């Protein structure tokens, strides 16, 4: 991978969950259990059916909360607060990741579908709370989740990010389609997909950043 292929980058945009920490971490599993519980109570469906519905909304909209708001009229803020009351001690800081991020020239941005308060807690637990110039959560995208185009447009416009001079790191190949079409470099982390919207992929974010730093 030519290091110079990233020389033009001035904005480094990172997803958070399963991108800045390994996908096998148990943090998000806690959230999934809480989302299933909330969906069960909000819809009155048996738990197994509620869990299937939560997955369907996740696949259809990019976030379960969007489907629950659209079809069941729940309060999005109440949902987001409830399902992110988790144990952050399962996260382990990686000092090498912090070092490699600090070497990147330009702005460093976190763009997550999670709420901003949750993102702050995750970054604090990872000892990355001072590693980024901006942290953009679900609220900053107008309560619209990736991969919906309006989410990217809202966040990128607010920060003045020029896609032709930016790169996005994601664990979801679906969430890289819009950035690719906008002209961003795309890097898939902790996952595998050979789609045309994925320029690079790596099982290890630290190793990848070392190659281009």
C-alpha positions in Angstrom: 0.0 0.0 0.0 1.7 3.2 -1.1 2.1 5.6 1.8 1.9 8.6 -0.5 -1.7 7.7 -1.5 -2.7 9.3 1.8 -0.5 12.4 1.4 -3.5 14.5 0.3 -5.6 13.7 3.4 -6.4 16.6 5.7 -9.4 15.0 7.6 -9.3 11.6 9.2 -12.8 10.4 10.0 -13.2 7.3 12.3 -16.2 5.4 13.2 -16.0 4.3 16.8 -17.6 1.0 17.9 -15.7 -2.0 16.5 -13.4 0.4 14.7 -11.4 2.0 17.5 -11.6 -1.2 19.5 -11.9 -4.9 18.5 -15.2 -6.3 17.2 -15.1 -9.2 19.7 -15.3 -6.8 22.6 -18.3 -7.3 24.9 -19.3 -3.6 25.1 -21.7 -3.6 22.2 -23.2 -7.0 23.2 -24.5 -5.2 26.4 -26.1 -2.6 24.2 -27.8 -5.2 22.0 -29.4 -6.8 25.1 -30.7 -3.5 26.3 -32.0 -2.6 22.8 -33.9 -5.9 22.7 -35.4 -5.3 26.2 -36.5 -1.8 25.2 -38.0 -3.1 21.9 -39.9 -5.8 23.8 -41.4 -3.2 26.2 -42.2 -0.7 23.5 -43.9 -3.1 21.1 -45.3 -5.7 23.5 -43.9 -8.4 21.3 -42.3 -11.6 22.7 -38.6 -11.1 23.3 -37.5 -13.3 20.4 -39.8 -11.4 18.0 -38.7 -8.1 19.4 -35.1 -9.0 18.8 -35.9 -9.9 15.2 -37.7 -6.6 14.8 -34.7 -4.7 16.3 -32.4 -6.4 13.8 -34.8 -5.6 10.9 -34.9 -1.9 11.8 -31.1 -1.9 12.1 -30.7 -3.3 8.6 -33.5 -1.1 7.1 -32.5 2.2 8.7 -29.0 1.9 9.9 -30.1 2.2 13.6 -32.8 0.4 15.5 -34.0 3.6 17.1 -34.9 5.1 13.8 -37.4 2.3 13.0 -38.8 2.4 16.5 -39.4 6.1 16.2 -40.9 5.8 12.7 -43.2 2.9 13.5 -43.8 2.9 17.2 -43.5 6.6 18.2 -40.9 6.1 20.9 -38.9 8.9 22.4 -35.5 8.6 20.7 -33.6 10.4 23.5 -35.1 8.0 26.1 -34.1 5.0 24.0 -30.6 6.2 23.5 -30.1 7.0 27.2 -31.4 3.7 28.3 -29.6 1.4 26.0 -26.2 3.0 26.6 -26.1 2.4 30.3 -23.3 -0.2 30.1 -20.1 -1.3 31.8 -17.3 0.5 30.1 -14.6 -1.3 32.1 -14.6 -4.1 29.4 -12.7 -1.7 27.2 -8.9 -1.7 27.3 -6.8 1.3 26.2 -4.3 0.7 23.4 -1.4 3.1 23.8 -0.1 2.2 20.4 -3.3 3.3 18.8 -3.2 6.6 20.6 0.4 7.1 19.4 -0.5 6.4 15.8 -3.5 8.6 15.7 -1.4 11.5 17.2 1.0 11.2 14.2 -1.7 11.8 11.6 -1.4 15.3 10.0 -4.7 17.1 9.9 -8.0 17.0 11.8 -9.1 13.8 13.5 -12.8 13.2 13.8 -15.0 10.5 15.4 -18.3 10.0 13.6 -20.6 7.5 15.3 -24.2 6.5 15.2 -24.1 6.4 19.0 -25.1 9.4 21.1 -22.4 12.0 21.9 -22.4 11.3 25.7 -21.9 7.6 25.1 -19.1 8.4 22.6 -17.3 10.5 25.2 -17.5 7.7 27.7 -16.1 5.2 25.3 -13.2 7.4 24.3 -12.4 8.1 27.9 -12.3 4.4 28.6 -10.0 3.9 25.7 -7.8 6.8 26.8 -8.6 8.5 23.5 -10.6 11.4 24.8 -7.9 13.9 23.9 -6.9 12.2 20.6 -9.6 13.8 18.4 -10.4 17.3 17.3 -14.2 16.6 17.0 -16.6 13.9 18.2 -19.8 13.7 16.2 -22.7 11.6 17.6 -26.2 10.8 16.5 -27.4 14.2 17.5 -24.8 16.0 15.3 -26.2 14.1 12.3 -29.7 15.4 12.9 -30.8 12.1 14.5 -30.2 10.4 11.1 -27.9 7.3 11.1 -25.2 6.2 8.8 -25.5 4.9 6.1 -28.2 7.4 5.1 -26.6 10.1 2.9 -28.1 13.0 4.9 -26.2 11.9 8.0 -22.8 12.3 6.2 -23.9 15.6 4.5 -24.9 17.1 7.8 -21.7 16.2 9.7 -19.3 16.9 6.8 -20.9 20.3 6.1 -20.9 21.3 9.8 -17.1 20.6 9.9 -16.3 21.8 6.5 -14.8 18.5 5.4 -13.9 18.2 1.8 -14.5 14.6 0.9 -11.7 14.7 -1.8 -9.2 15.4 1.0 -10.6 13.0 3.6 -10.5 9.3 4.6 -13.1 7.3 6.5 -12.4 4.2 8.7 -15.3 1.9 9.4 -16.1 -1.6 10.5 -19.3 -1.6 8.3 -18.8 -1.8 4.5 -22.3 -0.5 4.1 -21.3 2.7 5.9 -18.5 3.2 3.4 -20.6 3.4 0.3 -21.6 7.0 0.7 -18.1 8.2 1.6 -16.7 6.4 -1.4 -19.3 8.0 -3.7 -18.5 11.4 -2.3 -14.8 10.9 -3.2 -13.3 9.9 0.1 -10.7 7.3 0.7 -12.3 4.3 2.5 -10.7 1.8 4.9 -12.6 -1.2 6.3 -11.4 -2.3 9.7 -12.0 -5.6 11.5 -14.2 -6.9 8.7 -13.9 -8.3 5.1 -15.6 -7.1 2.0 -14.2 -6.8 -1.5 -16.8 -4.3 -2.7 -15.8 -1.5 -5.1 -16.5 1.1 -2.3 -13.7 -0.3 -0.1 -10.3 1.0 -1.1 -8.3 -0.7 1.7 -9.1 -3.1 4.5 -7.2 -4.3 7.6 -7.7 -6.6 10.6 -5.7 -4.1 12.7 -6.2 -0.4 12.8 -2.8 0.2 14.5 -0.9 -1.7 11.9 -2.7 0.1 9.1 -1.9 3.5 10.5 1.7 2.5 11.0 2.0 1.9 7.3 0.7 5.3 6.3 2.0 7.4 9.3 
